[in-house]
Every structure is written in C-alpha cells, then in structure tokens.
Amino acid sequence: MEKAFGPADFPALSFPVLPHCRFSRTLKGMEVHFAPDLQAKIDQLVTETGYAPDKLVADAMAGYVAELAETREMLDSRYDDLKSGRVKPIPGDEIEAWFREKSAAARRSPSGS
C-alpha cells in the first residue's frame, strides 16, 4: 500500500489552507488583466484622481455589483408579477406596432417639436 503524503511530511514547504466552502469572501488577492485601452483609462483616472489603482478598481466593482444586484431584484420582482398574474404581458407584435407608430409620428412632426 502506498503512503499518502501531506503537509506534515514536508515541513519546509508552505501549503495554503483554503476554506471548505465553494466560494469564500476571505480570499483577498486577485490579479485582473484589462484590455490595453481600458488599462489606459484606469491609469489616466489613477493619475487624475490620486486614487490607488486597487482602490479605484474596488470602488468601480462595488458600484457595478450593487447595480447588478438592484437590476436582478427588479427583474425578479417583474417576473413574480407576471407569474402571479398581477400584470398581463404585452405580445411582441403589439409592442413592435407601437414603436413603429411612434417612429412614424416622429418622422411626420417638424423637427424641434
């Protein structure tokens, strides 16, 4: 029978201990690579604002995640309204006709009105 080796067998080596859950909020470090044009914009903002790059990206991600959560909540609420029958869906052809009429009316009206 072969022996299974573990950290105790190699005391000079460092073995990271990861949490047992699938996702963890305790893992802090992450390396992110951006497209060159986006990296240039980030670098420009860092220079203009004096923010540390990691603080700038963390603030931007916090705003994005908050907006994403808000959007998800709104979509869930609207789905629940449809599923419960509180609101009636509008058929796609009716919506298309409404937009076509609105577009035609805009073309007919004089510009600036």
N, CA and C atoms as a LAMMPS dump frame, in Angstrom:
ITEM: TIMESTEP
0
ITEM: NUMBER OF ATOMS
339
ITEM: BOX BOUNDS ff ff ff
-5.0000000000000000e+02 5.0000000000000000e+02
-5.0000000000000000e+02 5.0000000000000000e+02
-5.0000000000000000e+02 5.0000000000000000e+02
ITEM: ATOMS id mol type element x y z
1 1 1 N 0.842 -1.173 0
2 1 2 C 0 0 0
3 1 3 C 0.889 1.238 0
4 2 1 N 0.574 2.214 -0.872
5 2 2 C 1.357 3.438 -0.952
6 2 3 C 0.93 4.401 0.138
7 3 1 N 1.908 5.181 0.619
8 3 2 C 1.63 6.16 1.661
9 3 3 C 1.164 7.464 1.018
10 4 1 N 0.139 8.087 1.597
11 4 2 C -0.312 9.402 1.147
12 4 3 C 0.506 10.451 1.888
13 5 1 N 1.07 11.382 1.159
14 5 2 C 1.879 12.428 1.763
15 5 3 C 1.022 13.657 2.029
16 6 1 N 1.352 14.399 3.06
17 6 2 C 0.643 15.618 3.412
18 6 3 C 1.608 16.668 3.923
19 7 1 N 1.115 17.808 4.415
20 7 2 C 1.954 18.898 4.886
21 7 3 C 2.932 18.493 5.984
22 8 1 N 2.547 17.559 6.858
23 8 2 C 3.434 17.136 7.939
24 8 3 C 4.684 16.447 7.396
25 9 1 N 4.598 15.861 6.208
26 9 2 C 5.736 15.175 5.611
27 9 3 C 6.738 16.145 4.993
28 10 1 N 6.31 17.395 4.773
29 10 2 C 7.161 18.404 4.143
30 10 3 C 7.09 19.705 4.934
31 11 1 N 7.651 19.739 6.149
32 11 2 C 7.504 20.923 6.987
33 11 3 C 8.118 22.183 6.396
34 12 1 N 9.059 22.08 5.5
35 12 2 C 9.696 23.275 4.926
36 12 3 C 8.843 23.912 3.84
37 13 1 N 7.853 23.192 3.342
38 13 2 C 7.011 23.722 2.277
39 13 3 C 5.78 24.389 2.862
40 14 1 N 5.262 25.352 2.159
41 14 2 C 4.055 26.041 2.597
42 14 3 C 2.865 25.506 1.829
43 15 1 N 1.842 25.056 2.546
44 15 2 C 0.625 24.578 1.918
45 15 3 C -0.516 25.505 2.315
46 16 1 N -1.114 26.207 1.355
47 16 2 C -2.225 27.091 1.724
48 16 3 C -3.434 26.274 2.164
49 17 1 N -4.12 26.768 3.159
50 17 2 C -5.333 26.119 3.627
51 17 3 C -6.505 26.931 3.115
52 18 1 N -7.319 26.332 2.289
53 18 2 C -8.478 27.005 1.728
54 18 3 C -9.723 26.618 2.498
55 19 1 N -10.678 27.515 2.559
56 19 2 C -11.932 27.18 3.244
57 19 3 C -12.621 26.015 2.548
58 20 1 N -13.458 25.319 3.287
59 20 2 C -14.145 24.154 2.728
60 20 3 C -15.335 24.521 1.85
61 21 1 N -15.812 25.792 1.923
62 21 2 C -16.945 26.178 1.085
63 21 3 C -16.47 26.447 -0.34
64 22 1 N -17.391 26.427 -1.269
65 22 2 C -17.052 26.598 -2.681
66 22 3 C -16.567 28.015 -2.993
67 23 1 N -17.221 29.015 -2.425
68 23 2 C -16.825 30.399 -2.625
69 23 3 C -16.48 30.985 -1.271
70 24 1 N -15.548 31.897 -1.249
71 24 2 C -15.132 32.455 0.027
72 24 3 C -14.921 33.95 -0.078
73 25 1 N -15.393 34.659 0.92
74 25 2 C -15.162 36.102 0.975
75 25 3 C -13.845 36.406 1.666
76 26 1 N -13.177 35.392 2.194
77 26 2 C -11.926 35.622 2.902
78 26 3 C -10.723 35.621 1.971
79 27 1 N -10.885 35.123 0.776
80 27 2 C -9.783 35.155 -0.184
81 27 3 C -9.678 36.559 -0.741
82 28 1 N -8.555 37.228 -0.501
83 28 2 C -8.441 38.644 -0.828
84 28 3 C -7.757 38.916 -2.168
85 29 1 N -6.686 38.236 -2.457
86 29 2 C -5.882 38.585 -3.613
87 29 3 C -6.463 38.101 -4.92
88 30 1 N -6.408 38.966 -5.931
89 30 2 C -6.874 38.582 -7.25
90 30 3 C -6.113 39.435 -8.261
91 31 1 N -5.601 38.809 -9.256
92 31 2 C -4.925 39.538 -10.315
93 31 3 C -5.884 39.655 -11.482
94 32 1 N -6.082 40.884 -11.949
95 32 2 C -7.024 41.138 -13.033
96 32 3 C -6.265 41.786 -14.18
97 33 1 N -6.503 41.304 -15.38
98 33 2 C -5.873 41.874 -16.564
99 33 3 C -6.943 42.554 -17.406
100 34 1 N -6.645 43.755 -17.865
101 34 2 C -7.58 44.52 -18.678
102 34 3 C -7.037 44.678 -20.084
103 35 1 N -7.943 44.932 -21.019
104 35 2 C -7.533 45.254 -22.385
105 35 3 C -6.715 46.542 -22.323
106 36 1 N -5.769 46.716 -23.231
107 36 2 C -4.892 47.888 -23.184
108 36 3 C -5.635 49.225 -23.143
109 37 1 N -6.738 49.363 -23.896
110 37 2 C -7.453 50.638 -23.893
111 37 3 C -8.122 50.9 -22.546
112 38 1 N -8.66 49.861 -21.91
113 38 2 C -9.267 50.034 -20.589
114 38 3 C -8.187 50.303 -19.546
115 39 1 N -7.063 49.612 -19.654
116 39 2 C -5.962 49.842 -18.714
117 39 3 C -5.476 51.285 -18.815
118 40 1 N -5.431 51.828 -20.031
119 40 2 C -5.013 53.227 -20.211
120 40 3 C -5.995 54.179 -19.528
121 41 1 N -7.285 53.886 -19.629
122 41 2 C -8.293 54.728 -18.96
123 41 3 C -8.152 54.649 -17.445
124 42 1 N -7.908 53.442 -16.936
125 42 2 C -7.712 53.28 -15.491
126 42 3 C -6.477 54.044 -15.051
127 43 1 N -5.395 53.912 -15.803
128 43 2 C -4.158 54.625 -15.471
129 43 3 C -4.379 56.132 -15.468
130 44 1 N -5.157 56.63 -16.438
131 44 2 C -5.447 58.062 -16.506
132 44 3 C -6.252 58.502 -15.28
133 45 1 N -7.271 57.717 -14.9
134 45 2 C -8.064 58.049 -13.705
135 45 3 C -7.212 58.027 -12.44
136 46 1 N -6.312 57.062 -12.349
137 46 2 C -5.414 56.977 -11.193
138 46 3 C -4.568 58.243 -11.115
139 47 1 N -4.057 58.674 -12.253
140 47 2 C -3.235 59.88 -12.294
141 47 3 C -4.056 61.115 -11.952
142 48 1 N -5.249 61.233 -12.519
143 48 2 C -6.082 62.42 -12.313
144 48 3 C -6.66 62.5 -10.905
145 49 1 N -7.032 61.354 -10.329
146 49 2 C -7.711 61.372 -9.034
147 49 3 C -6.785 61.149 -7.851
148 50 1 N -5.645 60.538 -8.094
149 50 2 C -4.743 60.213 -6.998
150 50 3 C -5.139 58.956 -6.249
151 51 1 N -6.192 58.277 -6.707
152 51 2 C -6.599 57.014 -6.097
153 51 3 C -5.523 55.965 -6.339
154 52 1 N -5.395 55.056 -5.405
155 52 2 C -4.556 53.885 -5.646
156 52 3 C -5.296 53.007 -6.643
157 53 1 N -4.588 52.367 -7.573
158 53 2 C -5.272 51.55 -8.592
159 53 3 C -6.207 50.504 -7.995
160 54 1 N -5.782 49.817 -6.939
161 54 2 C -6.648 48.785 -6.358
162 54 3 C -7.9 49.392 -5.73
163 55 1 N -7.793 50.583 -5.15
164 55 2 C -8.95 51.269 -4.559
165 55 3 C -9.913 51.701 -5.661
166 56 1 N -9.383 52.227 -6.757
167 56 2 C -10.214 52.661 -7.877
168 56 3 C -10.999 51.485 -8.453
169 57 1 N -10.323 50.38 -8.702
170 57 2 C -10.984 49.203 -9.278
171 57 3 C -11.975 48.606 -8.276
172 58 1 N -11.614 48.573 -6.991
173 58 2 C -12.521 48.043 -5.974
174 58 3 C -13.783 48.898 -5.886
175 59 1 N -13.646 50.218 -5.928
176 59 2 C -14.811 51.105 -5.885
177 59 3 C -15.687 50.916 -7.12
178 60 1 N -15.052 50.789 -8.286
179 60 2 C -15.812 50.585 -9.527
180 60 3 C -16.568 49.257 -9.473
181 61 1 N -15.926 48.203 -8.995
182 61 2 C -16.577 46.899 -8.898
183 61 3 C -17.706 46.918 -7.871
184 62 1 N -17.51 47.625 -6.771
185 62 2 C -18.565 47.716 -5.753
186 62 3 C -19.806 48.376 -6.348
187 63 1 N -19.609 49.45 -7.13
188 63 2 C -20.732 50.106 -7.783
189 63 3 C -21.402 49.203 -8.798
190 64 1 N -20.606 48.483 -9.563
191 64 2 C -21.141 47.573 -10.57
192 64 3 C -21.95 46.451 -9.917
193 65 1 N -21.404 45.858 -8.869
194 65 2 C -22.083 44.757 -8.194
195 65 3 C -23.384 45.243 -7.56
196 66 1 N -23.38 46.439 -6.97
197 66 2 C -24.606 46.992 -6.385
198 66 3 C -25.663 47.208 -7.462
199 67 1 N -25.247 47.756 -8.603
200 67 2 C -26.186 47.977 -9.708
201 67 3 C -26.71 46.656 -10.254
202 68 1 N -25.841 45.672 -10.352
203 68 2 C -26.238 44.35 -10.836
204 68 3 C -27.251 43.71 -9.886
205 69 1 N -27.023 43.832 -8.583
206 69 2 C -27.953 43.278 -7.598
207 69 3 C -29.305 43.985 -7.678
208 70 1 N -29.281 45.306 -7.87
209 70 2 C -30.525 46.072 -7.997
210 70 3 C -31.299 45.647 -9.246
211 71 1 N -30.596 45.453 -10.333
212 71 2 C -31.227 45.016 -11.582
213 71 3 C -31.817 43.618 -11.411
214 72 1 N -31.075 42.736 -10.772
215 72 2 C -31.558 41.371 -10.539
216 72 3 C -32.833 41.391 -9.696
217 73 1 N -32.847 42.232 -8.672
218 73 2 C -34.016 42.355 -7.804
219 73 3 C -35.233 42.862 -8.594
220 74 1 N -35.016 43.859 -9.459
221 74 2 C -36.102 44.405 -10.266
222 74 3 C -36.643 43.334 -11.234
223 75 1 N -35.739 42.601 -11.877
224 75 2 C -36.173 41.561 -12.811
225 75 3 C -36.928 40.448 -12.089
226 76 1 N -36.439 40.05 -10.922
227 76 2 C -37.138 39.028 -10.139
228 76 3 C -38.54 39.495 -9.771
229 77 1 N -38.661 40.763 -9.365
230 77 2 C -39.956 41.32 -8.991
231 77 3 C -40.91 41.331 -10.177
232 78 1 N -40.409 41.743 -11.341
233 78 2 C -41.268 41.774 -12.536
234 78 3 C -41.666 40.37 -12.971
235 79 1 N -40.749 39.434 -12.841
236 79 2 C -41.075 38.05 -13.173
237 79 3 C -42.168 37.536 -12.238
238 80 1 N -42.015 37.843 -10.936
239 80 2 C -43.027 37.425 -9.962
240 80 3 C -44.386 38.038 -10.295
241 81 1 N -44.406 39.319 -10.73
242 81 2 C -45.66 39.971 -11.12
243 81 3 C -46.313 39.252 -12.297
244 82 1 N -45.505 38.874 -13.278
245 82 2 C -46.036 38.154 -14.445
246 82 3 C -46.541 36.768 -14.04
247 83 1 N -45.742 36.062 -13.258
248 83 2 C -46.09 34.697 -12.871
249 83 3 C -47.366 34.654 -12.023
250 84 1 N -47.547 35.657 -11.162
251 84 2 C -48.719 35.685 -10.286
252 84 3 C -49.971 36.187 -11.002
253 85 1 N -49.797 36.804 -12.18
254 85 2 C -50.943 37.337 -12.911
255 85 3 C -51.285 38.769 -12.538
256 86 1 N -50.471 39.399 -11.68
257 86 2 C -50.741 40.804 -11.305
258 86 3 C -50.604 41.733 -12.508
259 87 1 N -49.775 41.361 -13.454
260 87 2 C -49.65 42.138 -14.688
261 87 3 C -49.807 41.197 -15.869
262 88 1 N -50.276 41.754 -16.979
263 88 2 C -50.5 40.965 -18.186
264 88 3 C -49.382 41.281 -19.181
265 89 1 N -48.745 40.273 -19.724
266 89 2 C -47.69 40.537 -20.719
267 89 3 C -48.293 41.133 -21.993
268 90 1 N -47.513 41.968 -22.645
269 90 2 C -47.937 42.562 -23.919
270 90 3 C -47.279 41.759 -25.031
271 91 1 N -48.051 41.263 -25.971
272 91 2 C -47.465 40.487 -27.076
273 91 3 C -46.45 41.32 -27.863
274 92 1 N -45.41 40.642 -28.321
275 92 2 C -44.331 41.307 -29.039
276 92 3 C -44.786 42.071 -30.266
277 93 1 N -45.777 41.536 -31.018
278 93 2 C -46.235 42.235 -32.215
279 93 3 C -46.927 43.547 -31.859
280 94 1 N -47.591 43.605 -30.697
281 94 2 C -48.213 44.866 -30.264
282 94 3 C -47.147 45.902 -29.911
283 95 1 N -46.12 45.455 -29.257
284 95 2 C -45.026 46.374 -28.895
285 95 3 C -44.347 46.889 -30.16
286 96 1 N -44.092 45.991 -31.097
287 96 2 C -43.449 46.39 -32.357
288 96 3 C -44.312 47.405 -33.094
289 97 1 N -45.615 47.18 -33.162
290 97 2 C -46.527 48.115 -33.829
291 97 3 C -46.527 49.463 -33.129
292 98 1 N -46.5 49.46 -31.807
293 98 2 C -46.478 50.715 -31.048
294 98 3 C -45.212 51.515 -31.371
295 99 1 N -44.055 50.838 -31.399
296 99 2 C -42.805 51.535 -31.71
297 99 3 C -42.779 52.022 -33.156
298 100 1 N -43.311 51.222 -34.066
299 100 2 C -43.354 51.656 -35.47
300 100 3 C -44.208 52.915 -35.612
301 101 1 N -45.354 52.953 -34.943
302 101 2 C -46.231 54.126 -34.994
303 101 3 C -45.546 55.334 -34.358
304 102 1 N -44.9 55.129 -33.247
305 102 2 C -44.201 56.221 -32.571
306 102 3 C -43.09 56.77 -33.469
307 103 1 N -42.366 55.889 -34.135
308 103 2 C -41.295 56.305 -35.047
309 103 3 C -41.87 57.074 -36.237
310 104 1 N -42.979 56.578 -36.802
311 104 2 C -43.616 57.248 -37.94
312 104 3 C -44.119 58.623 -37.53
313 105 1 N -44.699 58.741 -36.362
314 105 2 C -45.192 60.017 -35.867
315 105 3 C -44.038 61.007 -35.668
316 106 1 N -42.917 60.523 -35.204
317 106 2 C -41.745 61.389 -35.012
318 106 3 C -41.224 61.903 -36.358
319 107 1 N -41.269 61.04 -37.372
320 107 2 C -40.814 61.462 -38.717
321 107 3 C -41.765 62.485 -39.327
322 108 1 N -43.069 62.387 -39.013
323 108 2 C -44.056 63.307 -39.566
324 108 3 C -43.991 64.678 -38.907
325 109 1 N -43.625 64.735 -37.625
326 109 2 C -43.652 66.025 -36.92
327 109 3 C -42.42 66.859 -37.334
328 110 1 N -42.601 68.196 -37.369
329 110 2 C -41.469 69.057 -37.715
330 110 3 C -40.373 68.932 -36.665
331 111 1 N -39.132 69.046 -37.115
332 111 2 C -38.011 68.924 -36.179
333 111 3 C -38.037 70.067 -35.186
334 112 1 N -37.596 69.76 -33.96
335 112 2 C -37.585 70.764 -32.917
336 112 3 C -38.842 70.782 -32.111
337 113 1 N -39.858 69.976 -32.459
338 113 2 C -41.119 69.959 -31.7
339 113 3 C -41.103 68.847 -30.71
